Amino acid sequence: MSDERRRAILRAIVQDYVDTSEPVGSKSLLERHALGVSAATVRNDMAILEDEGLITAPHTSAGRVPTDAGYRAFVDQIEMLRPLSSAQRTAVARFLEGAVDLDDVVDRTVRLLASLTRKVAVMQYPSLSRSRVRHVEVLAVGPGRIMVVLILDTGRVEQRIVEVEPDPSTPAGQERLVRVRDLVNELAVGRLLADASAELASAPDALDPADRDLARCIVAVLEGALVEQREERVVLAGTSHLARLGPDFPLTIEPVLDALEEHVVLLRLFTSLGQEGSANGVAVSIGHENAHDGLAATSVVSTGYGAGDDVLAGIAVLGPTRMDYPSTMTSVRAVARYVSRLLDT
């Protein structure tokens, strides 16, 4: 019973500190929460929580604040997240469904998440290593010229125009394009990019000699499009929110801003994707659990998104450790699910 009571007191301290940003004392706990115990019991339990390293006194006042370990214990106790309200769900769906392409989806997502949480939102572009080919289209666009269009299940579309011989705009050329296109789709559609590349390498040999040069050209174009897009990319929004949250950082927000400028650091926020996270499908990294020193005063709430059962990339929110964890986790999870649905249609 005493352990359960202390967990309740820790939850109350975290909630009050997040709400007020002021150290929490036993008197305010009793006033705000129906703990059903005496002030002496609360003070005794707070002393035990302090001995366990879950709360600490920032100065000589009687108030206490959660430590990184305290926040971790609080987050680990969260069994169920409250869903977004009906109005919020409608607003999220309408905003994201207005996107016209993948770049627009990413841009809208980070702006939406930053607005919902009032913190920094970070989104990783779908990883090509986890992407699958949805369709390859080949079109004649004039005498001696074709357009090759590669469509991935992430919504990414790459297109290239190249010159070929013989003329693809003639009836015979059109028939040749159809034969090569159908074979390319047969070999590539539904496959991960690495597997699709391996399959396409043998495509020309499966065709009549008259079609092989065209097939080699198309395969080379597809490989070139993939090579140009190998680099992982991340996009962020809401950095200005850090200025409002400045007092939550011990010294200055400069280390956080420096970390956010480093591409590699942002990508490392998503290194745990695909690994087992919390019971709610959202990973939370608190304070010194973050590998980069510049993020030691921050917490990162992240989850994956993708098409179907495939996790393609990640979405995260970054802010100070004094964070409304349940609300932030709810927002990150909900937005990721909406993005996944968009990519799966």
N, C-alpha and C positions, 0 to 999 in steps of 0.2 A: 504493500500500500504506500509506503514512504517513497519508493522509487517512482511509482505512478504520480504521486503528488508533486515530487520534484520535477518530473517531466512537464507537468501542467504549469508549474511556476516558471520553468524555463521558457515554455511557449508564451506565457503571458509577458515575460520580460522582453523576449524578441519582438512580439507584436507591439508592445508599448513603445519600445525604443525605435522601431521602424516608423511608427505613427508620429512620434513627438520629437525624435532626435535628441531627447534629453535622457540622462542616466535615470534608471528606474529604482525607486526605493520601496521598502516594504509597505509603507503607508499608502503610496499610490497604487500598489498592486491590490491591496485590500479594498480600496475605493473603487477600482475599475473592474475587478473580477470577483466572482462569487467562489472564492476558494474554500470556504467552509472550515477554516482553521484560524487560530489566533495569530496575532502579530508576532508573538514570540516564536511560534512554529515557522512562520514565513521567514523570519530573520535567521533561524537555525538552518532551514533548508537552503537559503541563499548562501550562507557560509559554506555549506557542504558543496554547493555548485561551484563556488569560487575555488575551494580546495581542489576540485576536480578539473579546474581550468576551463570551465564552460562560461563563466562570467568573470568580469574584473572591474575594479574601481578605477576610472580614468583619472581621478584626482581624489582629494581628501573628503569629498562629500559622501553621503550615505548611499548614493545611487550607484547602480551597477549597469554595465553594458555587456552584451554578448561578445565572446571571443570567436575566432574562426572555428574553434572546436564546438562552441555553443551553437553557432549557426549550422554547423554540420549535423549536430545531434537533432536540431530542430527540423532540418530538411529531411533527415532520415526517418523522422516520425510521420511525415506526410503520407497518408495512405490513399487519399483520393483528392483529385483536383476538381474544384467547382468549374463547370463549363462556362463559356462566354454567355452573356445574356442574348436573348433573341434579337434585340436591336443590334448588338455588336456582331453577331454572326451574319446578319443581313448586310451590314455595312462592309464587313470583310469580304464577303462573297461578291458583292457588287463592285467593289474597288478592284479586286484581283481579276474578276472575269472581264473587265474592260481592257486587259492587256492585249496587245496586238502581236507580240512576238516574245521570245525568251528574254531578250534584253529588257523589254518593258516589264515582264513578270518580275525579274530580279529587282529592278529599280522600284517598282511599286511595293514589293514585299518589304524591302528594308525601310522605306519611308513609312509604310503602314505600321510595322512592328515598333519602330522608333516612336511613332505617335502614340501607340497603345500603351507602351511601357514607360515613356519619357526617359529612355536611356539610349545607349548606342546599340544599333542593330547591325549585325554582320551576316552576310549571306555568301556562301560559296557557290560558284557556278557549278552546274552538274559536271562531275568528273568524266572525262572521256574514257578513262579506264573502266568505268562502270556503265558506260552508255551502250545502247544497242541500236542497230540499224533498223529504222522503221520502213524506209523506202528509198530507192534510187530512181530518179527520173532522168531520161536522156531525150533532149529535144533538138531538132534542127532549127536553127535561128537565122539561116541564110545560106547562100551558096558557100560550101566549104567550111561552115561553122556549126558547132553544136554547143548546147548548154547542158552541163552535168549538175544535177541537183541531188545533194545528199541530205536526207531527213533522218534525224535521230529521235529516239523515244523521249529524249529530254526536251524536245521542242526546238533544239538547235537546227538551223538550216544553213548549209553551205552550198554555194553555187559557183561554178566556174564556166567561162566560155573559152573554147579552144578551137583551133583550125584543124581540120582533118581532110583526108583524101581517101577514097573518091567522094564526090559531092553528096552529102547526106540529104539534100533537099529533093533529089530525084525520087521517083517511085521505088527504084531498086535500093537507093540509099535509105529511104524510110523503112523498108523491110529489114534492111541490115541493122538499123538502129533498134528495131523492136526485138530482133533475135538476141542481140547483145544485151539489151536492157533486161530482158526476161531472164537470161542466164545469171546476170549480175545479181538481180533480186533473189533468184532461187538460192544462190550461194551465200548471200549476205544478210538478208532480212531476218531479224530476230536474234542475230548473233552479237556478242560483245565485239567491240571494234578490233581488238587484237585477233580474235578468231575469224572475223570477217576478212581482215587483211590477208590472213594465211590462206583462206579459201579462195579469195579473188586472185591470188598469185597464179593459180593453175587454170583460171578461167579461159585465157586465150587458147590453150591447148585443147580445150573441149569443143572448140568451134571449127567450122570449115576454114581452110586456109584463107579464103577471101575475106573472112570476118575478123581474122586475128589481129591485124594491125589496128583496127578500130577498137577492139577489146583491150589491147595493150594500152592504147591512148586513154581510154576511160578509166581503166584500173590505175594508171599513173596519176590521173587527175584526182581520183578519190584519195589515193595515198598522200598526195600533196596537200589536199585540203585538211587532212587529219594532222599532218606534221605541223602545219602552221598554227594549229589550235591546241598543241600539247600542253602549253603552260596553264597551270591552275590559276584561277582568278577569284578574287573576292571583292565584294562591294559593301560599303558601310554607309550608314546615315545616322543622324542624331548626335554627332560629336558635340554639337553646341550644348546639349543637355548636361555635359560634364561641368560646364561653367556654373550652372545652377546647383550642381551637387558638390561643388568645390570643397565646402566645409567637411564633407565626409572623408576626404583624403587627409592623412596625417600631416603631410607637409605641403605638397603641391600636386596638381594634376599633371604636371609636365612629364613625369615618367610614363603615365598612362597614355598621354598623347603621343609620346615618342614610340611607344610600343605599337600603337594603332597605325603608325606610319610604316611599320615594317611588314612587308608582304608575308614573309615566312612566319612571323609571330601569329598573324591572323589565321593562316592555314593550320597552324598547330592547335588552334582552338577546336578543330574538328578531328583531331587524331583519334579520339575515342569512338567515332561513329562506327556503328555496326557492332560495337561491343555492348555488353549488358550494362544498361544504365539503371536508373531508379525504376520502381514499380510502375511509375507513370509514363515511362518511355522518354523521359527527359533527363539529361545529365547536368549536374550542377557541380562546378569547380569553385571552391571558396578560398579567397585570400591566398595564403602561401601554398595551397594545393596547385596553383597555377605555376607552370615551370618558369615563365619569364619574370624576372625581378620587377619589371615595370608594372606588372599586373598583380603584385602582392597585396595591394589594397582593394582589389576588385573581386567580384564574383562573375562567373560566366555561366549562363543557362543556355544549353544547346540541345538540339535534336536533329535527326536526319530527315530528309525528304526524298521522294523518288517516285518512279512509275511502278505500279504494282507492288511486288514485295522487294524490289531492288532499292537499296539506299544509294542514291546517286551523289549526294552532297549534304551540306549542313547549313542550319540557320541558328544564329545565336543572339543573345542579348548580353551586353556587358555593362556593368554599373558598379557602384560601391558595394561593399559587403552589407551595409545597412540597406537591405533590399526587401521589398514585398515578394518573397520567394513564391508563395502559392499563386499569386496573380500573374507574376512574370512567367512562371512555368506554364500556366494555362494559356497565356497569349502565344508563347513560342510554339507549344504543341498544336494549338488550333490553327495558326497561320501555316505551319508546316503541312498539316493535313490538307488544307485548302490548296496549297501549291502542288502537293502530290496529286490531288484530283485533277487539277488543270493539266498536268503533264501526262496523265493517264487517259485523257480523252482524245 
